[in-house]
């Protein structure tokens, strides 16, 4: 029974925070509010095929250059 109350409390807090966020943000951003919830902000991005490590040769030193 206590677990149900905890879940209900979390849902109620989330609803309250979403209502507060809607008051703070302009209406055009309301469809993205769920992205900024605490639970969503703590989750890690999904690993993709194009995620990879860039291996460099031993002794390699980065050169400064212009960012275009």
N, CA, C and O atoms as a Tripos MOL2 file, in Angstrom:
@<TRIPOS>MOLECULE
protein
  272   271    68     0     0
PROTEIN
NO_CHARGES

@<TRIPOS>ATOM
      1 N           0.8190   -1.1920    0.0000 N.3       1 UNK1
      2 CA          0.0000    0.0000    0.0000 C.3       1 UNK1
      3 C           0.8610    1.2530    0.0000 C.2       1 UNK1
      4 O           0.5340    2.2350   -0.6670 O.2       1 UNK1
      5 N           1.9670    1.2210    0.7510 N.am      2 UNK2
      6 CA          2.8610    2.3800    0.8320 C.3       2 UNK2
      7 C           3.4620    2.6990   -0.5340 C.2       2 UNK2
      8 O           3.6810    3.8640   -0.8670 O.2       2 UNK2
      9 N           3.7310    1.6420   -1.3340 N.am      3 UNK3
     10 CA          4.2950    1.8580   -2.6720 C.3       3 UNK3
     11 C           3.3140    2.6250   -3.5550 C.2       3 UNK3
     12 O           3.7170    3.4780   -4.3470 O.2       3 UNK3
     13 N           2.0250    2.3180   -3.4150 N.am      4 UNK4
     14 CA          1.0150    3.0250   -4.2000 C.3       4 UNK4
     15 C           0.9900    4.5010   -3.8380 C.2       4 UNK4
     16 O           0.8480    5.3620   -4.7070 O.2       4 UNK4
     17 N           1.1280    4.7900   -2.5380 N.am      5 UNK5
     18 CA          1.1200    6.1860   -2.0930 C.3       5 UNK5
     19 C           2.3360    6.9210   -2.6300 C.2       5 UNK5
     20 O           2.2330    8.0690   -3.0620 O.2       5 UNK5
     21 N           3.5120    6.2480   -2.6020 N.am      6 UNK6
     22 CA          4.7320    6.8720   -3.1070 C.3       6 UNK6
     23 C           4.6050    7.1780   -4.5970 C.2       6 UNK6
     24 O           4.9830    8.2570   -5.0520 O.2       6 UNK6
     25 N           4.0720    6.2200   -5.3490 N.am      7 UNK7
     26 CA          3.8720    6.4250   -6.7850 C.3       7 UNK7
     27 C           2.9050    7.5710   -7.0240 C.2       7 UNK7
     28 O           3.1390    8.4150   -7.8890 O.2       7 UNK7
     29 N           1.8270    7.6040   -6.2640 N.am      8 UNK8
     30 CA          0.8360    8.6600   -6.4120 C.3       8 UNK8
     31 C           1.4370   10.0190   -6.0830 C.2       8 UNK8
     32 O           1.1790   10.9990   -6.7820 O.2       8 UNK8
     33 N           2.2370   10.0830   -5.0190 N.am      9 UNK9
     34 CA          2.8950   11.3310   -4.6340 C.3       9 UNK9
     35 C           3.8490   11.8220   -5.7330 C.2       9 UNK9
     36 O           3.8980   13.0150   -6.0330 O.2       9 UNK9
     37 N           4.6030   10.8890   -6.3270 N.am     10 UNK10
     38 CA          5.5230   11.2560   -7.4060 C.3      10 UNK10
     39 C           4.7530   11.8010   -8.6040 C.2      10 UNK10
     40 O           5.1600   12.7930   -9.2080 O.2      10 UNK10
     41 N           3.6350   11.1510   -8.9480 N.am     11 UNK11
     42 CA          2.8200   11.6040  -10.0740 C.3      11 UNK11
     43 C           2.2300   12.9810   -9.7910 C.2      11 UNK11
     44 O           2.1640   13.8330  -10.6780 O.2      11 UNK11
     45 N           1.8050   13.1900   -8.5550 N.am     12 UNK12
     46 CA          1.2360   14.4760   -8.1700 C.3      12 UNK12
     47 C           2.3050   15.5760   -8.2380 C.2      12 UNK12
     48 O           2.0370   16.6760   -8.7220 O.2      12 UNK12
     49 N           3.5070   15.2760   -7.7540 N.am     13 UNK13
     50 CA          4.6070   16.2450   -7.8150 C.3      13 UNK13
     51 C           4.9490   16.5830   -9.2660 C.2      13 UNK13
     52 O           5.1890   17.7430   -9.6000 O.2      13 UNK13
     53 N           4.9690   15.5630  -10.1230 N.am     14 UNK14
     54 CA          5.2820   15.7790  -11.5380 C.3      14 UNK14
     55 C           4.2270   16.6670  -12.1840 C.2      14 UNK14
     56 O           4.5520   17.5610  -12.9660 O.2      14 UNK14
     57 N           2.9620   16.4170  -11.8550 N.am     15 UNK15
     58 CA          1.8740   17.2260  -12.4150 C.3      15 UNK15
     59 C           1.9840   18.6720  -11.9400 C.2      15 UNK15
     60 O           1.7820   19.6030  -12.7200 O.2      15 UNK15
     61 N           2.3020   18.8560  -10.6650 N.am     16 UNK16
     62 CA          2.4530   20.2100  -10.1250 C.3      16 UNK16
     63 C           3.6140   20.9350  -10.7830 C.2      16 UNK16
     64 O           3.5000   22.1050  -11.1500 O.2      16 UNK16
     65 N           4.7460   20.2270  -10.9320 N.am     17 UNK17
     66 CA          5.9120   20.8760  -11.5270 C.3      17 UNK17
     67 C           5.6540   21.2210  -12.9870 C.2      17 UNK17
     68 O           6.1440   22.2350  -13.4830 O.2      17 UNK17
     69 N           4.8800   20.3730  -13.6800 N.am     18 UNK18
     70 CA          4.5500   20.6630  -15.0780 C.3      18 UNK18
     71 C           3.6450   21.8890  -15.1680 C.2      18 UNK18
     72 O           3.8080   22.7180  -16.0630 O.2      18 UNK18
     73 N           2.6950   22.0030  -14.2460 N.am     19 UNK19
     74 CA          1.8150   23.1730  -14.2160 C.3      19 UNK19
     75 C           2.6140   24.4420  -13.9420 C.2      19 UNK19
     76 O           2.3790   25.4780  -14.5650 O.2      19 UNK19
     77 N           3.5630   24.3560  -13.0020 N.am     20 UNK20
     78 CA          4.4100   25.5040  -12.6830 C.3      20 UNK20
     79 C           5.2830   25.8810  -13.8740 C.2      20 UNK20
     80 O           5.4880   27.0620  -14.1570 O.2      20 UNK20
     81 N           5.7920   24.8750  -14.5640 N.am     21 UNK21
     82 CA          6.6360   25.1340  -15.7260 C.3      21 UNK21
     83 C           5.8240   25.8090  -16.8330 C.2      21 UNK21
     84 O           6.3260   26.6970  -17.5200 O.2      21 UNK21
     85 N           4.5750   25.3870  -17.0010 N.am     22 UNK22
     86 CA          3.7290   26.0000  -18.0270 C.3      22 UNK22
     87 C           3.4740   27.4760  -17.7250 C.2      22 UNK22
     88 O           3.2890   28.2800  -18.6390 O.2      22 UNK22
     89 N           3.4650   27.8240  -16.4410 N.am     23 UNK23
     90 CA          3.2860   29.2330  -16.0730 C.3      23 UNK23
     91 C           4.5370   30.0450  -16.4060 C.2      23 UNK23
     92 O           4.4460   31.2210  -16.7560 O.2      23 UNK23
     93 N           5.7040   29.4100  -16.2950 N.am     24 UNK24
     94 CA          6.9630   30.1070  -16.4970 C.3      24 UNK24
     95 C           7.3690   30.2250  -17.9690 C.2      24 UNK24
     96 O           7.9220   31.2450  -18.3810 O.2      24 UNK24
     97 N           7.0940   29.1770  -18.7620 N.am     25 UNK25
     98 CA          7.5290   29.1470  -20.1500 C.3      25 UNK25
     99 C           6.4510   29.6710  -21.0860 C.2      25 UNK25
    100 O           5.2610   29.5010  -20.8180 O.2      25 UNK25
    101 N           6.8520   30.3060  -22.1800 N.am     26 UNK26
    102 CA          5.8720   30.7170  -23.1850 C.3      26 UNK26
    103 C           5.1570   29.5000  -23.7660 C.2      26 UNK26
    104 O           5.7030   28.3970  -23.7680 O.2      26 UNK26
    105 N           3.9590   29.6990  -24.2500 N.am     27 UNK27
    106 CA          3.1230   28.5860  -24.7170 C.3      27 UNK27
    107 C           3.7610   27.8230  -25.8780 C.2      27 UNK27
    108 O           3.5280   26.6230  -26.0200 O.2      27 UNK27
    109 N           4.5420   28.4800  -26.6910 N.am     28 UNK28
    110 CA          5.1340   27.7910  -27.8420 C.3      28 UNK28
    111 C           6.1380   26.7070  -27.4210 C.2      28 UNK28
    112 O           6.4940   25.8500  -28.2290 O.2      28 UNK28
    113 N           6.5940   26.7410  -26.1610 N.am     29 UNK29
    114 CA          7.5420   25.7370  -25.6650 C.3      29 UNK29
    115 C           6.8770   24.6410  -24.8270 C.2      29 UNK29
    116 O           7.5650   23.7370  -24.3530 O.2      29 UNK29
    117 N           5.5810   24.7030  -24.6380 N.am     30 UNK30
    118 CA          4.8920   23.7290  -23.7780 C.3      30 UNK30
    119 C           5.0220   22.2910  -24.2710 C.2      30 UNK30
    120 O           5.0240   21.3690  -23.4570 O.2      30 UNK30
    121 N           5.1310   22.0760  -25.5720 N.am     31 UNK31
    122 CA          5.2180   20.6950  -26.0640 C.3      31 UNK31
    123 C           6.5500   20.0350  -25.7120 C.2      31 UNK31
    124 O           6.6870   18.8200  -25.8480 O.2      31 UNK31
    125 N           7.5420   20.8270  -25.2570 N.am     32 UNK32
    126 CA          8.8530   20.2710  -24.8960 C.3      32 UNK32
    127 C           9.0910   20.2540  -23.3860 C.2      32 UNK32
    128 O          10.1890   19.8990  -22.9560 O.2      32 UNK32
    129 N           8.1320   20.6150  -22.5890 N.am     33 UNK33
    130 CA          8.3150   20.6790  -21.1330 C.3      33 UNK33
    131 C           8.7170   19.3210  -20.5550 C.2      33 UNK33
    132 O           9.5300   19.2620  -19.6320 O.2      33 UNK33
    133 N           8.1610   18.2390  -21.0810 N.am     34 UNK34
    134 CA          8.4520   16.9100  -20.5280 C.3      34 UNK34
    135 C           9.9400   16.5580  -20.6200 C.2      34 UNK34
    136 O          10.4270   15.7380  -19.8420 O.2      34 UNK34
    137 N          10.6530   17.1580  -21.5460 N.am     35 UNK35
    138 CA         12.0770   16.8850  -21.7120 C.3      35 UNK35
    139 C          12.8710   17.3910  -20.5120 C.2      35 UNK35
    140 O          13.9100   16.8240  -20.1740 O.2      35 UNK35
    141 N          12.3930   18.4450  -19.8710 N.am     36 UNK36
    142 CA         13.1230   19.0660  -18.7760 C.3      36 UNK36
    143 C          12.7290   18.5430  -17.4000 C.2      36 UNK36
    144 O          13.1780   19.0780  -16.3860 O.2      36 UNK36
    145 N          11.9010   17.5130  -17.3510 N.am     37 UNK37
    146 CA         11.5490   16.9110  -16.0670 C.3      37 UNK37
    147 C          12.7860   16.2520  -15.4580 C.2      37 UNK37
    148 O          13.6970   15.8440  -16.1790 O.2      37 UNK37
    149 N          12.8110   16.1540  -14.1610 N.am     38 UNK38
    150 CA         13.9700   15.5910  -13.4580 C.3      38 UNK38
    151 C          14.2870   14.1750  -13.9380 C.2      38 UNK38
    152 O          15.4480   13.8480  -14.1850 O.2      38 UNK38
    153 N          13.2650   13.3410  -14.0700 N.am     39 UNK39
    154 CA         13.4750   11.9620  -14.4800 C.3      39 UNK39
    155 C          14.0830   11.8880  -15.8820 C.2      39 UNK39
    156 O          14.9930   11.0960  -16.1260 O.2      39 UNK39
    157 N          13.5840   12.7080  -16.7950 N.am     40 UNK40
    158 CA         14.1010   12.7060  -18.1610 C.3      40 UNK40
    159 C          15.5240   13.2640  -18.2140 C.2      40 UNK40
    160 O          16.3440   12.8040  -19.0100 O.2      40 UNK40
    161 N          15.8140   14.2420  -17.3780 N.am     41 UNK41
    162 CA         17.1380   14.8590  -17.4130 C.3      41 UNK41
    163 C          18.2130   13.9280  -16.8560 C.2      41 UNK41
    164 O          19.3940   14.1120  -17.1510 O.2      41 UNK41
    165 N          17.8330   12.9490  -16.0710 N.am     42 UNK42
    166 CA         18.8020   12.0310  -15.4800 C.3      42 UNK42
    167 C          19.0540   10.7990  -16.3390 C.2      42 UNK42
    168 O          19.9720   10.0310  -16.0520 O.2      42 UNK42
    169 N          18.2650   10.5950  -17.3790 N.am     43 UNK43
    170 CA         18.4340    9.4030  -18.2030 C.3      43 UNK43
    171 C          19.5390    9.6170  -19.2270 C.2      43 UNK43
    172 O          19.7620   10.7320  -19.6980 O.2      43 UNK43
    173 N          20.2210    8.5420  -19.5590 N.am     44 UNK44
    174 CA         21.3340    8.6100  -20.5070 C.3      44 UNK44
    175 C          20.8030    8.4750  -21.9300 C.2      44 UNK44
    176 O          19.7830    7.8200  -22.1460 O.2      44 UNK44
    177 N          21.4710    9.0790  -22.8940 N.am     45 UNK45
    178 CA         21.0430    8.9510  -24.2870 C.3      45 UNK45
    179 C          21.1870    7.5040  -24.7720 C.2      45 UNK45
    180 O          22.0290    6.7550  -24.2770 O.2      45 UNK45
    181 N          20.3780    7.1330  -25.7190 N.am     46 UNK46
    182 CA         20.4200    5.7830  -26.2890 C.3      46 UNK46
    183 C          21.6460    5.6690  -27.1880 C.2      46 UNK46
    184 O          21.9520    6.5820  -27.9560 O.2      46 UNK46
    185 N          22.3400    4.5470  -27.0860 N.am     47 UNK47
    186 CA         23.5330    4.3270  -27.8940 C.3      47 UNK47
    187 C          23.1180    4.1170  -29.3550 C.2      47 UNK47
    188 O          22.1820    3.3670  -29.6310 O.2      47 UNK47
    189 N          23.8020    4.7680  -30.2740 N.am     48 UNK48
    190 CA         23.4860    4.7000  -31.7000 C.3      48 UNK48
    191 C          24.6250    4.0500  -32.4750 C.2      48 UNK48
    192 O          25.7340    3.9060  -31.9590 O.2      48 UNK48
    193 N          24.3460    3.6570  -33.7210 N.am     49 UNK49
    194 CA         25.3570    3.0320  -34.5640 C.3      49 UNK49
    195 C          26.5170    3.9860  -34.8590 C.2      49 UNK49
    196 O          27.6640    3.5560  -34.9740 O.2      49 UNK49
    197 N          26.2210    5.2530  -34.9770 N.am     50 UNK50
    198 CA         27.2640    6.2160  -35.3500 C.3      50 UNK50
    199 C          28.0920    6.7030  -34.1580 C.2      50 UNK50
    200 O          29.0220    7.4890  -34.3400 O.2      50 UNK50
    201 N          27.7710    6.2520  -32.9460 N.am     51 UNK51
    202 CA         28.6050    6.5670  -31.7880 C.3      51 UNK51
    203 C          29.8810    5.7320  -31.8930 C.2      51 UNK51
    204 O          29.8180    4.5090  -32.0120 O.2      51 UNK51
    205 N          31.0100    6.3790  -31.8490 N.am     52 UNK52
    206 CA         32.2670    5.6500  -31.9750 C.3      52 UNK52
    207 C          33.3860    6.4150  -31.2760 C.2      52 UNK52
    208 O          33.2440    7.5800  -30.9040 O.2      52 UNK52
    209 N          34.4920    5.7190  -31.1160 N.am     53 UNK53
    210 CA         35.6690    6.3020  -30.4830 C.3      53 UNK53
    211 C          36.6140    6.7590  -31.5880 C.2      53 UNK53
    212 O          36.7900    6.0550  -32.5830 O.2      53 UNK53
    213 N          37.2080    7.9050  -31.4270 N.am     54 UNK54
    214 CA         38.2200    8.3680  -32.3780 C.3      54 UNK54
    215 C          39.5740    8.0150  -31.7860 C.2      54 UNK54
    216 O          40.0010    8.5900  -30.7850 O.2      54 UNK54
    217 N          40.2340    7.0720  -32.4140 N.am     55 UNK55
    218 CA         41.5270    6.6270  -31.9170 C.3      55 UNK55
    219 C          42.6190    7.4940  -32.5430 C.2      55 UNK55
    220 O          42.6000    7.7430  -33.7490 O.2      55 UNK55
    221 N          43.5600    7.9500  -31.7350 N.am     56 UNK56
    222 CA         44.6630    8.7840  -32.2240 C.3      56 UNK56
    223 C          45.9790    8.0460  -32.0150 C.2      56 UNK56
    224 O          46.0990    7.1760  -31.1520 O.2      56 UNK56
    225 N          46.9500    8.4140  -32.8210 N.am     57 UNK57
    226 CA         48.2660    7.7770  -32.7140 C.3      57 UNK57
    227 C          48.9790    8.2800  -31.4680 C.2      57 UNK57
    228 O          48.7140    9.3800  -30.9830 O.2      57 UNK57
    229 N          49.8750    7.4660  -30.9670 N.am     58 UNK58
    230 CA         50.6480    7.8240  -29.7920 C.3      58 UNK58
    231 C          51.4820    9.0730  -30.0750 C.2      58 UNK58
    232 O          52.1040    9.1750  -31.1330 O.2      58 UNK58
    233 N          51.5010   10.0120  -29.1480 N.am     59 UNK59
    234 CA         52.2650   11.2310  -29.3180 C.3      59 UNK59
    235 C          51.5370   12.3140  -30.0980 C.2      59 UNK59
    236 O          52.1020   13.3790  -30.3480 O.2      59 UNK59
    237 N          50.3040   12.0610  -30.4840 N.am     60 UNK60
    238 CA         49.5280   13.0390  -31.2470 C.3      60 UNK60
    239 C          49.1940   14.2470  -30.3860 C.2      60 UNK60
    240 O          48.7790   14.0990  -29.2360 O.2      60 UNK60
    241 N          49.3730   15.4440  -30.9410 N.am     61 UNK61
    242 CA         49.0600   16.6840  -30.2420 C.3      61 UNK61
    243 C          48.0480   17.4510  -31.0880 C.2      61 UNK61
    244 O          48.2560   17.6660  -32.2820 O.2      61 UNK61
    245 N          46.9700   17.8510  -30.4660 N.am     62 UNK62
    246 CA         45.9560   18.6160  -31.1880 C.3      62 UNK62
    247 C          46.4990   19.9690  -31.6090 C.2      62 UNK62
    248 O          47.2450   20.6100  -30.8690 O.2      62 UNK62
    249 N          46.1190   20.3930  -32.7960 N.am     63 UNK63
    250 CA         46.5120   21.7100  -33.2820 C.3      63 UNK63
    251 C          45.3250   22.6510  -33.1240 C.2      63 UNK63
    252 O          44.1740   22.2580  -33.3170 O.2      63 UNK63
    253 N          45.6190   23.8930  -32.7720 N.am     64 UNK64
    254 CA         44.5560   24.8890  -32.6900 C.3      64 UNK64
    255 C          44.2200   25.3410  -34.0950 C.2      64 UNK64
    256 O          45.1010   25.5400  -34.9310 O.2      64 UNK64
    257 N          42.9550   25.4960  -34.3360 N.am     65 UNK65
    258 CA         42.5180   25.9660  -35.6270 C.3      65 UNK65
    259 C          41.2210   26.7250  -35.5110 C.2      65 UNK65
    260 O          40.5820   26.7200  -34.4590 O.2      65 UNK65
    261 N          40.8320   27.3750  -36.5830 N.am     66 UNK66
    262 CA         39.5980   28.1390  -36.5890 C.3      66 UNK66
    263 C          38.4040   27.1970  -36.6940 C.2      66 UNK66
    264 O          38.4440   26.1960  -37.4100 O.2      66 UNK66
    265 N          37.3600   27.5300  -35.9800 N.am     67 UNK67
    266 CA         36.1300   26.7640  -36.0600 C.3      67 UNK67
    267 C          35.1850   27.5310  -36.9840 C.2      67 UNK67
    268 O          34.8170   28.6730  -36.7070 O.2      67 UNK67
    269 N          34.8150   26.9080  -38.0440 N.am     68 UNK68
    270 CA         33.9390   27.5710  -39.0120 C.3      68 UNK68
    271 C          32.5160   27.1620  -38.8300 C.2      68 UNK68
    272 O          31.6410   27.6250  -39.5620 O.2      68 UNK68
@<TRIPOS>BOND
     1     1     2 1
     2     2     3 1
     3     3     4 2
     4     3     5 am
     5     5     6 1
     6     6     7 1
     7     7     8 2
     8     7     9 am
     9     9    10 1
    10    10    11 1
    11    11    12 2
    12    11    13 am
    13    13    14 1
    14    14    15 1
    15    15    16 2
    16    15    17 am
    17    17    18 1
    18    18    19 1
    19    19    20 2
    20    19    21 am
    21    21    22 1
    22    22    23 1
    23    23    24 2
    24    23    25 am
    25    25    26 1
    26    26    27 1
    27    27    28 2
    28    27    29 am
    29    29    30 1
    30    30    31 1
    31    31    32 2
    32    31    33 am
    33    33    34 1
    34    34    35 1
    35    35    36 2
    36    35    37 am
    37    37    38 1
    38    38    39 1
    39    39    40 2
    40    39    41 am
    41    41    42 1
    42    42    43 1
    43    43    44 2
    44    43    45 am
    45    45    46 1
    46    46    47 1
    47    47    48 2
    48    47    49 am
    49    49    50 1
    50    50    51 1
    51    51    52 2
    52    51    53 am
    53    53    54 1
    54    54    55 1
    55    55    56 2
    56    55    57 am
    57    57    58 1
    58    58    59 1
    59    59    60 2
    60    59    61 am
    61    61    62 1
    62    62    63 1
    63    63    64 2
    64    63    65 am
    65    65    66 1
    66    66    67 1
    67    67    68 2
    68    67    69 am
    69    69    70 1
    70    70    71 1
    71    71    72 2
    72    71    73 am
    73    73    74 1
    74    74    75 1
    75    75    76 2
    76    75    77 am
    77    77    78 1
    78    78    79 1
    79    79    80 2
    80    79    81 am
    81    81    82 1
    82    82    83 1
    83    83    84 2
    84    83    85 am
    85    85    86 1
    86    86    87 1
    87    87    88 2
    88    87    89 am
    89    89    90 1
    90    90    91 1
    91    91    92 2
    92    91    93 am
    93    93    94 1
    94    94    95 1
    95    95    96 2
    96    95    97 am
    97    97    98 1
    98    98    99 1
    99    99   100 2
   100    99   101 am
   101   101   102 1
   102   102   103 1
   103   103   104 2
   104   103   105 am
   105   105   106 1
   106   106   107 1
   107   107   108 2
   108   107   109 am
   109   109   110 1
   110   110   111 1
   111   111   112 2
   112   111   113 am
   113   113   114 1
   114   114   115 1
   115   115   116 2
   116   115   117 am
   117   117   118 1
   118   118   119 1
   119   119   120 2
   120   119   121 am
   121   121   122 1
   122   122   123 1
   123   123   124 2
   124   123   125 am
   125   125   126 1
   126   126   127 1
   127   127   128 2
   128   127   129 am
   129   129   130 1
   130   130   131 1
   131   131   132 2
   132   131   133 am
   133   133   134 1
   134   134   135 1
   135   135   136 2
   136   135   137 am
   137   137   138 1
   138   138   139 1
   139   139   140 2
   140   139   141 am
   141   141   142 1
   142   142   143 1
   143   143   144 2
   144   143   145 am
   145   145   146 1
   146   146   147 1
   147   147   148 2
   148   147   149 am
   149   149   150 1
   150   150   151 1
   151   151   152 2
   152   151   153 am
   153   153   154 1
   154   154   155 1
   155   155   156 2
   156   155   157 am
   157   157   158 1
   158   158   159 1
   159   159   160 2
   160   159   161 am
   161   161   162 1
   162   162   163 1
   163   163   164 2
   164   163   165 am
   165   165   166 1
   166   166   167 1
   167   167   168 2
   168   167   169 am
   169   169   170 1
   170   170   171 1
   171   171   172 2
   172   171   173 am
   173   173   174 1
   174   174   175 1
   175   175   176 2
   176   175   177 am
   177   177   178 1
   178   178   179 1
   179   179   180 2
   180   179   181 am
   181   181   182 1
   182   182   183 1
   183   183   184 2
   184   183   185 am
   185   185   186 1
   186   186   187 1
   187   187   188 2
   188   187   189 am
   189   189   190 1
   190   190   191 1
   191   191   192 2
   192   191   193 am
   193   193   194 1
   194   194   195 1
   195   195   196 2
   196   195   197 am
   197   197   198 1
   198   198   199 1
   199   199   200 2
   200   199   201 am
   201   201   202 1
   202   202   203 1
   203   203   204 2
   204   203   205 am
   205   205   206 1
   206   206   207 1
   207   207   208 2
   208   207   209 am
   209   209   210 1
   210   210   211 1
   211   211   212 2
   212   211   213 am
   213   213   214 1
   214   214   215 1
   215   215   216 2
   216   215   217 am
   217   217   218 1
   218   218   219 1
   219   219   220 2
   220   219   221 am
   221   221   222 1
   222   222   223 1
   223   223   224 2
   224   223   225 am
   225   225   226 1
   226   226   227 1
   227   227   228 2
   228   227   229 am
   229   229   230 1
   230   230   231 1
   231   231   232 2
   232   231   233 am
   233   233   234 1
   234   234   235 1
   235   235   236 2
   236   235   237 am
   237   237   238 1
   238   238   239 1
   239   239   240 2
   240   239   241 am
   241   241   242 1
   242   242   243 1
   243   243   244 2
   244   243   245 am
   245   245   246 1
   246   246   247 1
   247   247   248 2
   248   247   249 am
   249   249   250 1
   250   250   251 1
   251   251   252 2
   252   251   253 am
   253   253   254 1
   254   254   255 1
   255   255   256 2
   256   255   257 am
   257   257   258 1
   258   258   259 1
   259   259   260 2
   260   259   261 am
   261   261   262 1
   262   262   263 1
   263   263   264 2
   264   263   265 am
   265   265   266 1
   266   266   267 1
   267   267   268 2
   268   267   269 am
   269   269   270 1
   270   270   271 1
   271   271   272 2
@<TRIPOS>SUBSTRUCTURE
     1 UNK1         2 RESIDUE 1 A UNK
     2 UNK2         6 RESIDUE 1 A UNK
     3 UNK3        10 RESIDUE 1 A UNK
     4 UNK4        14 RESIDUE 1 A UNK
     5 UNK5        18 RESIDUE 1 A UNK
     6 UNK6        22 RESIDUE 1 A UNK
     7 UNK7        26 RESIDUE 1 A UNK
     8 UNK8        30 RESIDUE 1 A UNK
     9 UNK9        34 RESIDUE 1 A UNK
    10 UNK10       38 RESIDUE 1 A UNK
    11 UNK11       42 RESIDUE 1 A UNK
    12 UNK12       46 RESIDUE 1 A UNK
    13 UNK13       50 RESIDUE 1 A UNK
    14 UNK14       54 RESIDUE 1 A UNK
    15 UNK15       58 RESIDUE 1 A UNK
    16 UNK16       62 RESIDUE 1 A UNK
    17 UNK17       66 RESIDUE 1 A UNK
    18 UNK18       70 RESIDUE 1 A UNK
    19 UNK19       74 RESIDUE 1 A UNK
    20 UNK20       78 RESIDUE 1 A UNK
    21 UNK21       82 RESIDUE 1 A UNK
    22 UNK22       86 RESIDUE 1 A UNK
    23 UNK23       90 RESIDUE 1 A UNK
    24 UNK24       94 RESIDUE 1 A UNK
    25 UNK25       98 RESIDUE 1 A UNK
    26 UNK26      102 RESIDUE 1 A UNK
    27 UNK27      106 RESIDUE 1 A UNK
    28 UNK28      110 RESIDUE 1 A UNK
    29 UNK29      114 RESIDUE 1 A UNK
    30 UNK30      118 RESIDUE 1 A UNK
    31 UNK31      122 RESIDUE 1 A UNK
    32 UNK32      126 RESIDUE 1 A UNK
    33 UNK33      130 RESIDUE 1 A UNK
    34 UNK34      134 RESIDUE 1 A UNK
    35 UNK35      138 RESIDUE 1 A UNK
    36 UNK36      142 RESIDUE 1 A UNK
    37 UNK37      146 RESIDUE 1 A UNK
    38 UNK38      150 RESIDUE 1 A UNK
    39 UNK39      154 RESIDUE 1 A UNK
    40 UNK40      158 RESIDUE 1 A UNK
    41 UNK41      162 RESIDUE 1 A UNK
    42 UNK42      166 RESIDUE 1 A UNK
    43 UNK43      170 RESIDUE 1 A UNK
    44 UNK44      174 RESIDUE 1 A UNK
    45 UNK45      178 RESIDUE 1 A UNK
    46 UNK46      182 RESIDUE 1 A UNK
    47 UNK47      186 RESIDUE 1 A UNK
    48 UNK48      190 RESIDUE 1 A UNK
    49 UNK49      194 RESIDUE 1 A UNK
    50 UNK50      198 RESIDUE 1 A UNK
    51 UNK51      202 RESIDUE 1 A UNK
    52 UNK52      206 RESIDUE 1 A UNK
    53 UNK53      210 RESIDUE 1 A UNK
    54 UNK54      214 RESIDUE 1 A UNK
    55 UNK55      218 RESIDUE 1 A UNK
    56 UNK56      222 RESIDUE 1 A UNK
    57 UNK57      226 RESIDUE 1 A UNK
    58 UNK58      230 RESIDUE 1 A UNK
    59 UNK59      234 RESIDUE 1 A UNK
    60 UNK60      238 RESIDUE 1 A UNK
    61 UNK61      242 RESIDUE 1 A UNK
    62 UNK62      246 RESIDUE 1 A UNK
    63 UNK63      250 RESIDUE 1 A UNK
    64 UNK64      254 RESIDUE 1 A UNK
    65 UNK65      258 RESIDUE 1 A UNK
    66 UNK66      262 RESIDUE 1 A UNK
    67 UNK67      266 RESIDUE 1 A UNK
    68 UNK68      270 RESIDUE 1 A UNK
